[in-house]
Amino acid sequence: MTKIELTVDGGKVSDDVEPRMLLVQFLREKLGKTGTLIGCDTSNCGACTVHLNGHAVKSCNMLAVQADGAEVTTIEGLAATYDGGDLHPMQAAFHECHALQCGFCTPGMIMRSVDLLNENPDPSEAEIREGLEGNLCRCTGYHNIVRAVQTAAAAGKGAQS
């Protein structure tokens, strides 16, 4: 067992983990952060996307011990880390633009979209589509997801995790 200490959704966490435990497993099984989904186990779908030190990472492709000392934000903590209300502006834009159907990809899409706007606050449609590569949606055809990112960008509030 290896002891790790990190900040998750604004709270300090300390725990003993197996060195081979994935970050997604730690978040879900040890901390109950079940909004971080396991979709493919191969880092292809992006359903497990969280923010690590402010940048989107696929938590199924990272060991929990690699997050030692880091700050992790999950979909559950996104609104709590944003000073402004019940939902983070990107979550609100996804709701407003009907950017989900089954919802399985939504947490990862939102986390990646926030990081995208942190990197580029005014992206073109092509830049949004390129920025979301690696996060798969099998239902929507992406149109409303792109529209949600554009809406959040236009409001100037889609970033800031």
Contacts in CASP RR format, 6 or more apart in sequence:
PFRMAT RR
TARGET T0000
AUTHOR 0000-0000-0000
METHOD contacts of the structure
MODEL  1
MTKIELTVDGGKVSDDVEPRMLLVQFLREKLGKTGTLIGCDTSNCGACTV
HLNGHAVKSCNMLAVQADGAEVTTIEGLAATYDGGDLHPMQAAFHECHAL
QCGFCTPGMIMRSVDLLNENPDPSEAEIREGLEGNLCRCTGYHNIVRAVQ
TAAAAGKGAQS
1 16 0 8 1.000
1 17 0 8 1.000
1 18 0 8 1.000
2 16 0 8 1.000
2 17 0 8 1.000
2 18 0 8 1.000
2 19 0 8 1.000
2 65 0 8 1.000
3 14 0 8 1.000
3 15 0 8 1.000
3 16 0 8 1.000
4 14 0 8 1.000
4 15 0 8 1.000
4 16 0 8 1.000
4 17 0 8 1.000
4 64 0 8 1.000
4 65 0 8 1.000
4 67 0 8 1.000
4 68 0 8 1.000
4 69 0 8 1.000
5 12 0 8 1.000
5 13 0 8 1.000
5 14 0 8 1.000
5 68 0 8 1.000
5 69 0 8 1.000
6 12 0 8 1.000
6 13 0 8 1.000
6 67 0 8 1.000
6 68 0 8 1.000
6 69 0 8 1.000
6 70 0 8 1.000
6 71 0 8 1.000
6 72 0 8 1.000
7 13 0 8 1.000
7 69 0 8 1.000
7 70 0 8 1.000
7 71 0 8 1.000
7 72 0 8 1.000
8 27 0 8 1.000
8 31 0 8 1.000
8 33 0 8 1.000
8 72 0 8 1.000
8 73 0 8 1.000
8 74 0 8 1.000
9 33 0 8 1.000
9 72 0 8 1.000
9 73 0 8 1.000
9 74 0 8 1.000
9 76 0 8 1.000
9 77 0 8 1.000
9 80 0 8 1.000
9 81 0 8 1.000
10 71 0 8 1.000
10 73 0 8 1.000
10 77 0 8 1.000
10 80 0 8 1.000
10 81 0 8 1.000
13 31 0 8 1.000
15 26 0 8 1.000
15 30 0 8 1.000
17 26 0 8 1.000
17 30 0 8 1.000
17 64 0 8 1.000
17 65 0 8 1.000
19 63 0 8 1.000
19 65 0 8 1.000
20 63 0 8 1.000
21 63 0 8 1.000
21 64 0 8 1.000
21 65 0 8 1.000
22 59 0 8 1.000
22 60 0 8 1.000
22 61 0 8 1.000
22 62 0 8 1.000
22 63 0 8 1.000
22 64 0 8 1.000
23 50 0 8 1.000
23 57 0 8 1.000
23 59 0 8 1.000
23 60 0 8 1.000
23 62 0 8 1.000
23 63 0 8 1.000
23 64 0 8 1.000
23 66 0 8 1.000
23 67 0 8 1.000
23 72 0 8 1.000
24 36 0 8 1.000
24 38 0 8 1.000
24 48 0 8 1.000
24 59 0 8 1.000
24 60 0 8 1.000
25 64 0 8 1.000
26 64 0 8 1.000
26 67 0 8 1.000
27 33 0 8 1.000
27 36 0 8 1.000
27 50 0 8 1.000
27 59 0 8 1.000
27 72 0 8 1.000
27 74 0 8 1.000
28 34 0 8 1.000
28 35 0 8 1.000
28 36 0 8 1.000
28 38 0 8 1.000
33 74 0 8 1.000
33 76 0 8 1.000
35 74 0 8 1.000
35 75 0 8 1.000
35 76 0 8 1.000
35 107 0 8 1.000
36 48 0 8 1.000
36 49 0 8 1.000
36 50 0 8 1.000
36 59 0 8 1.000
36 74 0 8 1.000
36 75 0 8 1.000
36 107 0 8 1.000
37 47 0 8 1.000
37 48 0 8 1.000
37 104 0 8 1.000
37 107 0 8 1.000
37 108 0 8 1.000
38 47 0 8 1.000
38 48 0 8 1.000
38 60 0 8 1.000
39 45 0 8 1.000
39 46 0 8 1.000
39 47 0 8 1.000
39 48 0 8 1.000
39 60 0 8 1.000
39 104 0 8 1.000
40 46 0 8 1.000
40 47 0 8 1.000
40 60 0 8 1.000
41 60 0 8 1.000
42 60 0 8 1.000
43 58 0 8 1.000
43 60 0 8 1.000
43 61 0 8 1.000
44 134 0 8 1.000
44 136 0 8 1.000
45 105 0 8 1.000
45 134 0 8 1.000
45 135 0 8 1.000
45 136 0 8 1.000
46 58 0 8 1.000
46 60 0 8 1.000
46 105 0 8 1.000
46 108 0 8 1.000
46 112 0 8 1.000
46 134 0 8 1.000
46 135 0 8 1.000
46 136 0 8 1.000
47 104 0 8 1.000
47 105 0 8 1.000
47 107 0 8 1.000
47 108 0 8 1.000
47 135 0 8 1.000
47 136 0 8 1.000
48 58 0 8 1.000
48 59 0 8 1.000
48 60 0 8 1.000
48 61 0 8 1.000
48 108 0 8 1.000
49 56 0 8 1.000
49 57 0 8 1.000
49 58 0 8 1.000
49 59 0 8 1.000
49 107 0 8 1.000
49 108 0 8 1.000
49 109 0 8 1.000
49 111 0 8 1.000
49 112 0 8 1.000
49 135 0 8 1.000
50 56 0 8 1.000
50 57 0 8 1.000
50 59 0 8 1.000
50 72 0 8 1.000
50 73 0 8 1.000
50 74 0 8 1.000
50 75 0 8 1.000
50 111 0 8 1.000
51 57 0 8 1.000
51 71 0 8 1.000
51 72 0 8 1.000
51 73 0 8 1.000
51 111 0 8 1.000
51 114 0 8 1.000
51 115 0 8 1.000
51 161 0 8 1.000
52 62 0 8 1.000
52 67 0 8 1.000
52 70 0 8 1.000
52 71 0 8 1.000
52 72 0 8 1.000
53 70 0 8 1.000
53 71 0 8 1.000
54 71 0 8 1.000
54 73 0 8 1.000
54 115 0 8 1.000
54 118 0 8 1.000
54 161 0 8 1.000
55 115 0 8 1.000
56 111 0 8 1.000
56 112 0 8 1.000
56 114 0 8 1.000
56 115 0 8 1.000
56 116 0 8 1.000
73 81 0 8 1.000
73 111 0 8 1.000
73 161 0 8 1.000
74 107 0 8 1.000
74 111 0 8 1.000
75 107 0 8 1.000
75 108 0 8 1.000
75 110 0 8 1.000
75 111 0 8 1.000
78 88 0 8 1.000
78 90 0 8 1.000
78 91 0 8 1.000
78 110 0 8 1.000
78 111 0 8 1.000
78 114 0 8 1.000
78 161 0 8 1.000
79 85 0 8 1.000
79 86 0 8 1.000
79 87 0 8 1.000
79 88 0 8 1.000
79 91 0 8 1.000
81 88 0 8 1.000
81 161 0 8 1.000
82 88 0 8 1.000
82 89 0 8 1.000
82 160 0 8 1.000
82 161 0 8 1.000
87 95 0 8 1.000
88 110 0 8 1.000
88 114 0 8 1.000
88 158 0 8 1.000
88 161 0 8 1.000
89 152 0 8 1.000
89 155 0 8 1.000
89 156 0 8 1.000
89 157 0 8 1.000
89 158 0 8 1.000
90 110 0 8 1.000
90 113 0 8 1.000
90 114 0 8 1.000
90 117 0 8 1.000
90 148 0 8 1.000
90 149 0 8 1.000
90 152 0 8 1.000
90 158 0 8 1.000
91 110 0 8 1.000
92 152 0 8 1.000
93 99 0 8 1.000
93 148 0 8 1.000
93 149 0 8 1.000
93 151 0 8 1.000
93 152 0 8 1.000
93 155 0 8 1.000
93 158 0 8 1.000
94 100 0 8 1.000
94 106 0 8 1.000
94 109 0 8 1.000
94 110 0 8 1.000
94 113 0 8 1.000
94 145 0 8 1.000
94 148 0 8 1.000
96 148 0 8 1.000
96 151 0 8 1.000
97 144 0 8 1.000
97 145 0 8 1.000
97 147 0 8 1.000
97 148 0 8 1.000
97 151 0 8 1.000
98 144 0 8 1.000
99 106 0 8 1.000
99 109 0 8 1.000
99 140 0 8 1.000
99 144 0 8 1.000
99 145 0 8 1.000
99 147 0 8 1.000
99 148 0 8 1.000
100 106 0 8 1.000
100 109 0 8 1.000
100 139 0 8 1.000
100 140 0 8 1.000
100 144 0 8 1.000
100 145 0 8 1.000
101 139 0 8 1.000
101 140 0 8 1.000
102 138 0 8 1.000
102 139 0 8 1.000
103 139 0 8 1.000
104 138 0 8 1.000
105 135 0 8 1.000
105 136 0 8 1.000
105 137 0 8 1.000
105 138 0 8 1.000
105 139 0 8 1.000
108 135 0 8 1.000
109 132 0 8 1.000
109 135 0 8 1.000
109 137 0 8 1.000
109 145 0 8 1.000
111 161 0 8 1.000
112 131 0 8 1.000
112 132 0 8 1.000
112 135 0 8 1.000
113 132 0 8 1.000
113 145 0 8 1.000
113 148 0 8 1.000
113 149 0 8 1.000
113 152 0 8 1.000
113 158 0 8 1.000
114 158 0 8 1.000
114 159 0 8 1.000
114 160 0 8 1.000
114 161 0 8 1.000
115 161 0 8 1.000
116 123 0 8 1.000
116 128 0 8 1.000
116 131 0 8 1.000
116 132 0 8 1.000
116 149 0 8 1.000
117 123 0 8 1.000
117 149 0 8 1.000
117 152 0 8 1.000
117 153 0 8 1.000
117 158 0 8 1.000
117 159 0 8 1.000
118 159 0 8 1.000
118 160 0 8 1.000
118 161 0 8 1.000
120 127 0 8 1.000
121 153 0 8 1.000
121 156 0 8 1.000
121 159 0 8 1.000
122 153 0 8 1.000
123 131 0 8 1.000
123 149 0 8 1.000
123 153 0 8 1.000
125 146 0 8 1.000
125 150 0 8 1.000
128 146 0 8 1.000
128 149 0 8 1.000
128 150 0 8 1.000
129 142 0 8 1.000
129 146 0 8 1.000
132 142 0 8 1.000
132 145 0 8 1.000
132 146 0 8 1.000
132 149 0 8 1.000
137 145 0 8 1.000
152 158 0 8 1.000
END
